Amino acid sequence: MYDLVIVGAGPAGASAAIAARRLGLSALVVDRFKPPREKPCGGGLTPRSWKLLERLGVEYKWYGECREIRVKVADIKYVHRGEPIRVTRRPEFDKMLLEQSGADFVVDRVVKAEAGRVIGERGTYEGRVVVGADGANSAVARSLGVPPPGPRTHGIAFMSIAQGDLGDTCIIDFDFAYETTGAPGYAWAFTVGERGVDVGIGIGWSPWRDLRGPLLKWAEQLGLKPGGVLGHPLSLGSVESLGRENVLLAGEAAGLVDASTGEGIYYAVASGALAAFAAYIAVKVRGRPREALSIYSELVKPYVDEVRRSRLIGRFLSKFGYNKTVARALGRRLVELYTKVTSGEATYGLIPIKPKG
Ligand SMILES: Cc1cc2nc3c(=O)[nH]c(=O)nc-3n(C[C@H](O)[C@H](O)[C@H](O)COP(=O)(O)OP(=O)(O)OC[C@H]3O[C@@H](n4cnc5c(N)ncnc54)[C@H](O)[C@@H]3O)c2cc1C
């Protein structure tokens, strides 16, 4: 039996594995794919995201840097220059994190998880604590009875790695997304250095739909030649359940993604590491694995509250954000707020949320 069985080798699962091994816990990671595998993503590591990786002593690679970010909302253009967004590629990024954990790894598709046990198509894996870090369609969350996200609790984003060069300028265009999809969201173009440009388009709270057409149009508008196009949901549902007793949910499996920017790597790394720390306290210090959830809930609360606030902003914007008067009045303030939040200089702290529970 392992101290920790982790389902999912994305940033949440790999960070849990890194923290667990450093704390002296035995850990097994189960993923349905062998790394490196593609995960549709903009690959944007915001300043708060790469600073967190560096504080945790996690090694990572990035291939491009956005030193100038051009944002367009309601026909108004903003140019932000500050600490850069570092742009990585997820196949390499996730593989590098997993490898430095030193955890055991097995390829299997998990169908069910329960107290102390993970059941896959090929085997059953036992752990004193289980971490469900299996992303937006988490099988672990489903087997705990956490309501599976309904069609309107997801966002949708499509991306492609395109040939071309934007230098160190990155583009975020809210108008393009709205004009081509009729839904609130944004189109992005993040430089990946010699590898080209990560182009994408994402919208919030929508039934699943194919955004390939708008994405190809976006690439064409920028004069970029897209490669294969991939789409993936974003978990914008409830953040009210973080697991049950000794089964913890981390990253997007717990709904931890900023609903107004779509940023998820930061929350995945933070919650994964905290899940492992909670497991360490529960197993090694207290000798009561079933207390893991109560410890984890306390540790991860600031991140959960921040995500809950982002949901409120996201909901507000999806209703009113494309009213040009509202967008013009709030546009500059929102761009400033987002750049401060994603740089780690500020939080959404002033936005009131109802206390949980
Ligand atoms: C197109 C797009 C662009 C994005 N751009 C950005 C960005 O630029 N910056 C940013 O910070 N965030 C971005 N995000 C969000 C970010 O990608 C996610 O929030 C982040 O990957 C979540 O990490 P995770 O570890 O929780 O889950 P994931 O990265 O989704 O990893 C889950 C892992 O679990 C595995 N898995 C799933 N189901 C099972 C199963 N049943 N059994 C076994 N294994 C399973 C998967 O194979 C995967 O390896 C974007 C999302 C999308 C869709």
The ligand as an ORCA input file, in Angstrom:
! r2SCAN-3c Opt
* xyz 0 1
  C      -7.274     25.293    -24.441
  C      -6.930     25.629    -23.005
  C      -5.991     26.637    -22.761
  C      -5.580     26.884    -21.445
  N      -4.589     27.804    -21.244
  C      -4.093     27.982    -19.999
  C      -2.974     28.840    -19.793
  O      -2.428     29.441    -20.732
  N      -2.492     28.985    -18.526
  C      -3.067     28.340    -17.463
  O      -2.599     28.516    -16.329
  N      -4.114     27.499    -17.641
  C      -4.633     27.294    -18.875
  N      -5.663     26.411    -19.066
  C      -6.143     25.630    -17.919
  C      -5.147     24.511    -17.586
  O      -4.786     23.826    -18.770
  C      -5.754     23.529    -16.580
  O      -6.403     24.241    -15.561
  C      -4.701     22.623    -15.975
  O      -4.185     21.745    -16.931
  C      -5.316     21.792    -14.839
  O      -4.332     20.925    -14.355
  P      -4.755     19.544    -13.657
  O      -3.493     18.883    -13.268
  O      -5.785     19.807    -12.624
  O      -5.510     18.716    -14.795
  P      -5.002     18.264    -16.246
  O      -3.883     19.087    -16.697
  O      -6.232     18.195    -17.076
  O      -4.428     16.808    -16.002
  C      -5.307     15.743    -15.720
  C      -4.570     14.448    -15.981
  O      -5.431     13.380    -15.568
  C      -5.425     12.362    -16.559
  N      -6.719     11.677    -16.480
  C      -7.941     12.191    -16.762
  N      -8.887     11.265    -16.545
  C      -8.247     10.146    -16.120
  C      -8.690      8.845    -15.737
  N      -9.982      8.511    -15.721
  N      -7.761      7.940    -15.359
  C      -6.435      8.263    -15.352
  N      -5.964      9.477    -15.718
  C      -6.870     10.406    -16.080
  C      -5.203     13.099    -17.872
  O      -4.620     12.241    -18.854
  C      -4.245     14.220    -17.445
  O      -2.896     13.835    -17.569
  C      -6.146     26.162    -20.355
  C      -7.118     25.197    -20.604
  C      -7.524     24.926    -21.910
  C      -8.547     23.859    -22.156
*
